[in-house]
Amino acid sequence: MKNIFQRIKDLEVQGATNIAIESLKYLKKFAKDNGFGSSFNKECEKLLRTRPTGVALSNIIAELKKDKSFKKIDELLKKIGDDNKKISRCSLRIIKKRNPT
């Protein structure tokens, strides 16, 4: 199985949201195995170099630098999920307004 870095480079993981989610899951597992020390910081930087134009990835890494914890990772994952639900609901309302049945 390819690691997260190769999967992102090979475009197997695409889209800002998916890259952010997969990166958070990877960092959570990494932190469980290695903690939140300097090796965690190096993994974060490595992820940023993998997709340097990824704004969502950059934002989650910036948040994690402020608060390196499992709680923060879980909060970020929940926020992404909640935001996606809000976007879906708003999009559905717009579509229904444009295409009333």
TAVEN-V758616 format. One record per helix or strand of 2 or more residues. SS is the DSSP state (2 for helix, 1 for strand). FROM is the first residue (numbers start at 0). TO is the last residue. If there is no record, write none. Layout:
# TAVEN-V758616
SS;FROM;TO
SS;FROM;TO
This chain:
# TAVEN-V758616
2;3;8
2;15;33
2;37;49
2;54;65
2;69;97
